[in-house]
Each structure stands twice: as C-alpha cells, then as structure tokens.
C-alpha cells in the first residue's frame, strides 16, 4: 500500500517546476516527467507492476532528483530556508514511506531512521548548495548520496551490511564522485 503523502510530494514538485521554468520546452519536459511519475505511482499503487520494489525505487529516485533540481533551479537569494525546509520534508516523506513499505524487520525504527537520514541528507543539501558545481552535478551528487544512504539502511535492517559490501560500494561511490566533481566547471 502506497501512502498518499508521496503523491503530494509529486504534486508539489510538478507545480514548482512549472512555476520555476520559463522556456516552453522545459515546461513541456517537466510536464512529461510529472505525467510519467504520476502513472508510475498509479501503476505501483494499483498493483499493475510485477516487481514493485524496483519500480518504486525508480520512482523515488526520479522524484527526489526532480526535487533536488527544483531546489537548485530556484532563486536562493530570497526564501532559502523555505526551499530547504520543503526539500527536507520531501526527503523525509519519501524515505519514511520507502522504509515503511519495504522494511518490515524493525517497524518501530522507521521514524527514527527516516529522521536521521533526512538530517544527513539535509546537511548534504546545505553543503552542496555552497559548492559551485552547477545544477545537474549538484542534483546528481545528492541523488548519489541519498541512494547510498538508503541502500546501507536497507542492508542494516536485513542484517546483511558487511565490510566487503561497504568497501565495494565505497569504491563505486568514490568513482562516481570523481566523475561528478571532474565534470563540474568550478567557476563562481
């Protein structure tokens, strides 16, 4: 069962993208992405897809990527705290729903885990906003960090978090970070 809170995140991101973008082509692309995410959410909710966990992960990653893009597109000279708070609420909503649906091992730890992950991701959002990486690289960096944090939380709940898994994923993480930082222009 998918909770309707993620649909409110999808609605907020869709409306925010329509407001923040000024070109007709970008607005059409944002509308298309919103429609795909809506139908993906509807398909997951109505049990249309066979392997819902994978589709749900794709939907959450795409929705978080759109939220991060919206955060970095919008003007931060006024209203930085409101934008930051809205991104943190979106991250908490999606991570909590993700844990609630697919981590049945320790149901009492979902709230505290979602809050801790949101705090870590919020700090990463704040730190990334200070870096001169650019729109796409900043969003990619946050998605990379978010994915690995949720991935490690998933393995922690299942008791499969081992040293070899951490080192293998740390190697992939460092290579992805090198690609993201290497492709940035680093200009102010």
CORHU-V628851 format. One record per pair of residues at least 24 apart in sequence whose ideal C-beta (glycine too) atoms are under 10 Angstrom apart, sorted by the first residue. I is the first residue (numbers start at 1). J is the second residue. Records with the same first field share a line. If there is no record, write none. Layout:
BEGIN
I = J ; J
END
This chain:
BEGIN
1 = 45 ; 47 ; 100 ; 101
2 = 41 ; 42 ; 44 ; 45 ; 46 ; 52 ; 56 ; 59 ; 97 ; 100 ; 101
3 = 45 ; 93 ; 96 ; 97 ; 100 ; 101
4 = 41 ; 45 ; 97
5 = 89 ; 90 ; 92 ; 93 ; 94 ; 96 ; 97
6 = 37 ; 41 ; 44 ; 45 ; 56 ; 59 ; 60 ; 63 ; 90 ; 93 ; 94 ; 96 ; 97 ; 98 ; 101
7 = 37 ; 38 ; 41 ; 42 ; 45
8 = 89 ; 90 ; 93
9 = 37 ; 41 ; 60 ; 63 ; 64 ; 66 ; 67 ; 86 ; 89 ; 90 ; 91 ; 92 ; 93 ; 94 ; 97
10 = 34 ; 37 ; 38 ; 40 ; 41 ; 59 ; 62 ; 63 ; 66 ; 67 ; 90 ; 94
11 = 38
12 = 67 ; 70 ; 86 ; 89 ; 90 ; 93
13 = 37 ; 62 ; 63 ; 64 ; 65 ; 66 ; 67 ; 68 ; 69 ; 70 ; 71 ; 86 ; 87 ; 90
14 = 38 ; 63 ; 66 ; 70
15 = 70
16 = 66 ; 67 ; 69 ; 70 ; 71 ; 73 ; 74 ; 83 ; 86 ; 90
17 = 66 ; 67 ; 69 ; 70 ; 73 ; 74
19 = 70 ; 74
20 = 69 ; 70 ; 71 ; 73 ; 74 ; 75
21 = 70 ; 73
26 = 73
30 = 66 ; 69 ; 70
33 = 62 ; 63 ; 65 ; 66 ; 69
34 = 63 ; 66
36 = 62
37 = 62 ; 63 ; 66
44 = 101
52 = 101 ; 102
53 = 98 ; 101 ; 102
56 = 97 ; 98 ; 101 ; 102
57 = 98 ; 102 ; 147 ; 150 ; 151 ; 154
59 = 94
60 = 94 ; 95 ; 97 ; 98 ; 146 ; 147 ; 150
61 = 94 ; 143 ; 146 ; 147 ; 150
62 = 143
63 = 90 ; 93 ; 94
64 = 90 ; 91 ; 94 ; 95 ; 121 ; 139 ; 142 ; 143 ; 146 ; 147 ; 150
65 = 136 ; 139 ; 140 ; 142 ; 143 ; 146
66 = 90 ; 139
67 = 91 ; 94 ; 125 ; 139 ; 142 ; 143
68 = 121 ; 125 ; 128 ; 135 ; 136 ; 138 ; 139 ; 140 ; 141 ; 142 ; 143 ; 146
69 = 135 ; 136 ; 138 ; 139 ; 140 ; 142 ; 143
70 = 139
71 = 125 ; 128 ; 129 ; 135 ; 138 ; 139 ; 142
72 = 125 ; 128 ; 129 ; 133 ; 134 ; 135 ; 136 ; 137 ; 138 ; 139 ; 142
73 = 135 ; 139
76 = 129
80 = 126 ; 129
83 = 125 ; 129
84 = 122 ; 125 ; 126 ; 129
85 = 122
87 = 118 ; 121 ; 122 ; 125 ; 126 ; 129 ; 142
88 = 118 ; 119 ; 121 ; 122 ; 123 ; 125 ; 126
89 = 118
90 = 118
91 = 117 ; 118 ; 119 ; 120 ; 121 ; 122 ; 124 ; 125 ; 142 ; 146
92 = 117 ; 118 ; 119 ; 121 ; 122
93 = 118
94 = 118 ; 146 ; 150
95 = 121 ; 146 ; 149 ; 150 ; 153
98 = 150 ; 153 ; 154
99 = 150 ; 153 ; 154 ; 157
102 = 154 ; 157
103 = 150 ; 153 ; 154 ; 156 ; 157 ; 158
104 = 157
105 = 154 ; 156 ; 157 ; 158 ; 159
106 = 156 ; 157
109 = 153 ; 156 ; 157
110 = 157
113 = 150 ; 153 ; 156 ; 157
114 = 150 ; 153
116 = 149 ; 153
117 = 146 ; 149 ; 150 ; 152 ; 153
118 = 149
120 = 145 ; 146 ; 149
121 = 145 ; 146 ; 149 ; 150
124 = 149
131 = 181 ; 184 ; 186
132 = 184 ; 185 ; 186 ; 187 ; 188
133 = 180 ; 181 ; 183 ; 184 ; 185 ; 186
134 = 180 ; 183 ; 184 ; 185 ; 186 ; 187
136 = 180 ; 183 ; 184
137 = 179 ; 180 ; 181 ; 182 ; 183 ; 184 ; 185 ; 186
138 = 180 ; 184
139 = 180
140 = 176 ; 177 ; 179 ; 180 ; 183 ; 184
141 = 176 ; 177 ; 180 ; 181 ; 184
143 = 176 ; 180
144 = 172 ; 173 ; 176 ; 177 ; 179 ; 180
145 = 173 ; 176 ; 177
147 = 173 ; 176
148 = 172 ; 173 ; 176
END
